Amino acid sequence: MNAPSKETLRLLLKIAKEVPTLKKTERNEAARFNYPSIDGYYEKVASLAKDAGLLWVMRETEFNLAEMKDELVSKVTYAFDIYTNDGDFVKDFMTISVMLPYSDAQTSGIAASFSDKIFMRTLFKVGTGEPDADSLAGRKKS
């Protein structure tokens, strides 16, 4: 990874300061929780970045299937490159891997949208009101 310029770092901080808390507009009935949709991230976070002159491109760099506990699981890794309208380009700014049950062609789309959410949430510290990992520790899987 080449280091982002000072101007790009200032731009990232500016965007992070403007990002609102996202509303949980969608419901996962199987796991019984609400969550912000990918469209909410695009409308609130990606649009702020775009308006400020920042764009990122997600590239799939790895896709593997493995059997775990008699279930086919996919591991997909994405690299994120960032671009600014000032001409700064940072290749491999962030890398994210996602593991999820493999079902069909939708698996790729699910992994991609989840990775894009993780990227935005991590980079811009997007608040969603979700409980943190500590609150889930010791929770029994139903």
C-alpha positions as CSV (number, residue, x, y, z in Angstrom):
1,M,0.0,0.0,0.0
2,N,1.2,3.5,-0.8
3,A,0.5,5.9,2.0
4,P,-2.4,8.4,1.5
5,S,-1.4,12.0,1.2
6,K,-2.0,14.4,4.0
7,E,-4.8,16.0,1.9
8,T,-6.5,12.6,1.6
9,L,-6.2,11.9,5.3
10,R,-7.8,15.3,6.0
11,L,-10.6,14.5,3.5
12,L,-11.2,11.1,5.3
13,L,-11.5,12.8,8.6
14,K,-13.8,15.5,7.2
15,I,-16.1,12.8,5.9
16,A,-16.0,10.8,9.1
17,K,-17.1,13.9,11.1
18,E,-20.1,14.4,8.8
19,V,-21.4,10.8,8.8
20,P,-24.7,10.5,10.6
21,T,-25.8,7.5,12.7
22,L,-27.6,5.2,10.4
23,K,-31.1,4.0,11.1
24,K,-31.9,0.3,11.2
25,T,-34.5,0.1,8.4
26,E,-34.2,-3.7,7.7
27,R,-35.1,-6.8,9.7
28,N,-33.4,-10.2,9.7
29,E,-36.2,-12.3,10.9
30,A,-34.2,-15.5,11.2
31,A,-31.7,-14.0,13.6
32,R,-34.2,-11.5,15.1
33,F,-32.3,-8.2,14.7
34,N,-32.7,-4.9,12.8
35,Y,-29.9,-3.5,10.7
36,P,-29.1,-0.6,8.3
37,S,-29.4,-1.6,4.7
38,I,-26.6,-1.3,2.2
39,D,-28.7,1.4,0.4
40,G,-28.7,3.4,3.7
41,Y,-24.9,3.2,3.7
42,Y,-24.7,4.3,0.1
43,E,-27.2,7.1,0.6
44,K,-25.7,8.5,3.7
45,V,-22.0,7.6,3.7
46,A,-20.9,6.9,0.1
47,S,-22.8,10.1,-1.1
48,L,-20.9,12.2,1.5
49,A,-17.6,10.7,0.3
50,K,-18.5,11.2,-3.3
51,D,-19.6,14.8,-2.7
52,A,-16.3,15.5,-0.9
53,G,-14.3,14.0,-3.8
54,L,-13.5,10.5,-2.5
55,L,-14.3,7.2,-4.3
56,W,-13.3,3.6,-3.5
57,V,-13.2,0.5,-5.6
58,M,-13.6,-2.9,-4.2
59,R,-11.7,-5.8,-5.8
60,E,-12.2,-9.4,-5.1
61,T,-8.8,-10.9,-4.5
62,E,-9.6,-14.3,-3.1
63,F,-12.5,-16.8,-3.1
64,N,-12.3,-20.1,-1.3
65,L,-14.8,-22.8,-0.4
66,A,-14.3,-25.1,2.6
67,E,-16.5,-27.6,4.4
68,M,-17.0,-26.8,8.1
69,K,-19.2,-28.9,10.3
70,D,-20.9,-30.5,7.2
71,E,-21.6,-27.1,5.7
72,L,-20.1,-25.4,2.7
73,V,-18.6,-22.1,3.7
74,S,-17.1,-19.4,1.4
75,K,-14.3,-17.1,2.3
76,V,-14.1,-14.0,0.1
77,T,-11.4,-11.4,0.4
78,Y,-11.7,-7.9,-1.0
79,A,-9.1,-5.2,-1.4
80,F,-10.2,-1.6,-1.4
81,D,-8.5,1.1,-3.4
82,I,-9.3,4.8,-2.8
83,Y,-9.2,7.7,-5.2
84,T,-9.6,11.4,-4.7
85,N,-10.5,14.1,-7.1
86,D,-7.1,15.6,-6.3
87,G,-5.5,12.6,-8.1
88,D,-4.4,10.7,-5.0
89,F,-4.7,6.9,-5.5
90,V,-4.1,4.4,-2.7
91,K,-4.0,0.8,-3.8
92,D,-4.9,-1.8,-1.1
93,F,-5.9,0.9,1.4
94,M,-7.8,-1.8,3.3
95,T,-8.4,-5.6,2.9
96,I,-11.5,-7.3,4.3
97,S,-12.3,-11.0,4.4
98,V,-15.8,-12.4,4.9
99,M,-16.9,-15.9,5.7
100,L,-20.4,-17.0,5.2
101,P,-22.4,-20.1,4.3
102,Y,-22.2,-20.9,0.6
103,S,-25.7,-21.3,-1.0
104,D,-25.8,-20.0,-4.6
105,A,-24.9,-17.1,-6.8
106,Q,-26.3,-14.7,-4.2
107,T,-23.4,-15.6,-1.9
108,S,-21.1,-13.3,-3.9
109,G,-23.5,-10.4,-3.7
110,I,-24.0,-10.9,0.0
111,A,-20.3,-11.0,0.6
112,A,-19.7,-7.9,-1.5
113,S,-22.3,-5.8,0.1
114,F,-21.3,-6.9,3.6
115,S,-17.7,-6.1,2.8
116,D,-18.6,-2.6,1.5
117,K,-20.6,-2.0,4.7
118,I,-17.6,-3.1,6.9
119,F,-15.3,-0.8,4.9
120,M,-17.5,2.2,5.4
121,R,-18.2,1.4,9.0
122,T,-14.6,0.9,9.8
123,L,-13.2,3.8,7.8
124,F,-15.8,6.4,8.8
125,K,-16.8,5.0,12.2
126,V,-20.4,4.8,11.2
127,G,-22.7,4.5,14.2
128,T,-25.7,2.2,14.0
129,G,-26.7,1.7,17.6
130,E,-25.8,-2.0,17.4
131,P,-24.6,-3.7,20.5
132,D,-20.8,-4.2,20.6
133,A,-19.1,-7.6,20.6
134,D,-18.7,-7.5,24.4
135,S,-22.4,-7.5,24.8
136,L,-22.7,-10.7,22.7
137,A,-19.9,-12.6,24.5
138,G,-21.2,-15.8,26.0
139,R,-24.5,-15.6,24.2
140,K,-25.9,-19.0,23.3
141,K,-26.6,-19.7,19.7
142,S,-30.2,-20.7,19.1
